[in-house]
Protein backbone atom coordinates (compact mmCIF):
# COMPACT_ATOMS: atom_id res chain seq x y z
CA UNK A 1 0.00 0.00 0.00
CA UNK A 2 1.60 3.26 -1.12
CA UNK A 3 0.74 6.23 1.07
CA UNK A 4 -1.74 6.64 3.89
CA UNK A 5 -5.37 5.73 3.32
CA UNK A 6 -7.33 8.88 2.48
CA UNK A 7 -10.78 9.61 3.88
CA UNK A 8 -12.11 10.89 0.54
CA UNK A 9 -11.26 10.01 -3.06
CA UNK A 10 -12.36 11.37 -6.42
CA UNK A 11 -11.85 9.10 -9.44
CA UNK A 12 -11.83 10.76 -12.84
CA UNK A 13 -11.58 9.84 -16.50
CA UNK A 14 -12.63 11.32 -19.84
CA UNK A 15 -16.43 10.95 -19.80
CA UNK A 16 -17.34 9.48 -16.37
CA UNK A 17 -19.07 6.68 -18.27
CA UNK A 18 -16.74 3.65 -17.93
CA UNK A 19 -13.52 3.74 -15.87
CA UNK A 20 -14.25 6.27 -13.13
CA UNK A 21 -17.76 4.91 -12.36
CA UNK A 22 -16.24 1.40 -12.20
CA UNK A 23 -13.62 2.66 -9.76
CA UNK A 24 -16.22 4.51 -7.68
CA UNK A 25 -18.50 1.46 -7.51
CA UNK A 26 -15.70 -0.99 -6.68
CA UNK A 27 -14.31 1.35 -4.03
CA UNK A 28 -17.73 1.73 -2.39
CA UNK A 29 -18.23 -2.04 -2.41
CA UNK A 30 -14.83 -2.70 -0.84
CA UNK A 31 -14.68 0.13 1.69
CA UNK A 32 -18.32 1.08 2.24
CA UNK A 33 -18.47 4.23 4.33
CA UNK A 34 -14.82 4.05 5.43
CA UNK A 35 -13.83 6.28 2.50
CA UNK A 36 -16.03 8.90 0.83
CA UNK A 37 -15.89 8.27 -2.94
CA UNK A 38 -17.12 10.15 -6.00
CA UNK A 39 -16.27 10.20 -9.69
CA UNK A 40 -16.23 12.77 -12.48
CA UNK A 41 -15.17 13.21 -16.06
CA UNK A 42 -13.52 15.89 -18.11
CA UNK A 43 -16.80 15.92 -20.06
CA UNK A 44 -20.22 14.42 -19.44
CA UNK A 45 -21.24 13.88 -23.04
CA UNK A 46 -22.07 10.16 -22.67
CA UNK A 47 -24.36 8.05 -20.52
CA UNK A 48 -23.09 5.27 -18.26
CA UNK A 49 -21.82 2.48 -20.50
CA UNK A 50 -23.91 -0.71 -20.66
CA UNK A 51 -20.87 -2.98 -20.82
CA UNK A 52 -19.45 -1.29 -17.70
CA UNK A 53 -22.77 -1.93 -15.94
CA UNK A 54 -22.76 -5.59 -17.03
CA UNK A 55 -19.21 -6.48 -15.95
CA UNK A 56 -19.55 -4.70 -12.61
CA UNK A 57 -22.83 -6.49 -11.96
CA UNK A 58 -20.85 -9.76 -12.26
CA UNK A 59 -18.95 -8.82 -9.07
CA UNK A 60 -21.94 -7.33 -7.24
CA UNK A 61 -21.25 -3.67 -8.04
CA UNK A 62 -24.31 -1.65 -9.03
CA UNK A 63 -23.70 1.01 -11.71
CA UNK A 64 -27.07 1.29 -13.46
CA UNK A 65 -28.12 4.29 -11.35
CA UNK A 66 -24.84 6.16 -11.88
CA UNK A 67 -25.32 9.76 -12.99
CA UNK A 68 -22.55 10.97 -15.29
CA UNK A 69 -21.02 14.30 -14.27
CA UNK A 70 -18.11 16.51 -15.22
CA UNK A 71 -15.64 18.52 -13.14
CA UNK A 72 -17.51 21.68 -14.21
CA UNK A 73 -20.83 20.27 -12.96
CA UNK A 74 -19.22 19.32 -9.67
CA UNK A 75 -18.15 22.93 -9.20
CA UNK A 76 -21.57 24.24 -10.27
CA UNK A 77 -23.25 21.92 -7.75
CA UNK A 78 -20.97 23.13 -4.97
CA UNK A 79 -18.68 20.11 -4.71
CA UNK A 80 -15.35 21.61 -3.73
CA UNK A 81 -12.34 19.64 -4.96
CA UNK A 82 -10.43 20.73 -1.87
CA UNK A 83 -12.82 18.50 0.10
CA UNK A 84 -11.07 15.43 -1.32
CA UNK A 85 -7.81 14.02 0.03
CA UNK A 86 -6.91 12.34 -3.23
CA UNK A 87 -7.82 12.50 -6.91
CA UNK A 88 -7.09 9.39 -8.96
CA UNK A 89 -6.95 10.12 -12.69
CA UNK A 90 -7.56 7.12 -14.94
CA UNK A 91 -6.82 8.84 -18.27
CA UNK A 92 -4.21 11.38 -19.47
CA UNK A 93 -6.87 14.04 -20.17
CA UNK A 94 -8.37 13.69 -16.69
CA UNK A 95 -4.91 13.86 -15.13
CA UNK A 96 -4.23 17.16 -16.93
CA UNK A 97 -7.61 18.56 -15.86
CA UNK A 98 -7.16 17.42 -12.25
CA UNK A 99 -3.69 18.98 -12.04
CA UNK A 100 -5.04 22.19 -13.56
CA UNK A 101 -7.92 22.34 -11.06
CA UNK A 102 -5.78 21.50 -8.04
CA UNK A 103 -3.01 24.04 -8.59
CA UNK A 104 -4.56 26.18 -5.87
CA UNK A 105 -5.24 23.27 -3.48
CA UNK A 106 -2.88 21.15 -1.47
CA UNK A 107 -4.27 17.97 -2.96
CA UNK A 108 -2.62 14.78 -4.13
CA UNK A 109 -3.27 13.63 -7.70
CA UNK A 110 -2.29 10.11 -8.73
CA UNK A 111 -2.34 8.82 -12.29
CA UNK A 112 -3.26 5.19 -12.88
CA UNK A 113 -2.96 4.31 -16.58
CA UNK A 114 -6.02 2.10 -17.05
CA UNK A 115 -7.09 0.46 -20.31
CA UNK A 116 -9.97 2.20 -22.09
CA UNK A 117 -12.08 -0.76 -23.26
CA UNK A 118 -14.40 1.22 -25.51
CA UNK A 119 -14.00 0.25 -29.13
CA UNK A 120 -12.19 -3.01 -28.34
CA UNK A 121 -13.53 -6.37 -29.54
CA UNK A 122 -15.80 -7.35 -32.40
CA UNK A 123 -18.35 -9.59 -30.70
CA UNK A 124 -20.33 -8.95 -27.53
CA UNK A 125 -18.20 -11.50 -25.65
CA UNK A 126 -14.94 -9.90 -26.85
CA UNK A 127 -16.21 -6.49 -25.75
CA UNK A 128 -17.22 -7.87 -22.35
CA UNK A 129 -13.79 -9.43 -21.98
CA UNK A 130 -12.11 -6.05 -22.63
CA UNK A 131 -14.34 -4.42 -20.02
CA UNK A 132 -13.57 -7.22 -17.56
CA UNK A 133 -9.86 -6.56 -18.03
CA UNK A 134 -10.42 -2.89 -17.21
CA UNK A 135 -12.60 -3.75 -14.20
CA UNK A 136 -10.04 -6.23 -12.87
CA UNK A 137 -7.18 -3.78 -13.44
CA UNK A 138 -9.04 -1.11 -11.44
CA UNK A 139 -9.96 -3.61 -8.72
CA UNK A 140 -6.33 -4.70 -8.32
CA UNK A 141 -5.03 -1.12 -8.21
CA UNK A 142 -7.59 -0.16 -5.57
CA UNK A 143 -6.66 -3.12 -3.36
CA UNK A 144 -2.95 -2.42 -3.88
CA UNK A 145 -3.27 1.29 -3.08
CA UNK A 146 -5.82 1.23 -0.24
CA UNK A 147 -5.20 -2.15 1.39
CA UNK A 148 -7.71 -4.42 3.06
CA UNK A 149 -11.08 -3.02 3.99
CA UNK A 150 -12.51 -3.51 7.43
CA UNK A 151 -16.06 -3.71 6.03
CA UNK A 152 -17.50 -5.73 3.16
CA UNK A 153 -14.70 -7.40 1.22
CA UNK A 154 -16.99 -8.12 -1.75
CA UNK A 155 -15.68 -8.99 -5.13
Buried (B, 14 or more C-beta within 10 A) or exposed (E): EEEEBBEEBBBBBBBBBBBBBBBBBBBBBBBBEBBBBBBBBBBBEBEBBEBBBBBBEEBEBEBEEBEBBBBBBBEEEEBEBEEBBBBBBBBEBBBEBBBEBBEEBEBBBBBBEBBBBBEBBEEEEEBBBBBBBBBBBBBEBBBEBBEEBEEEEBB
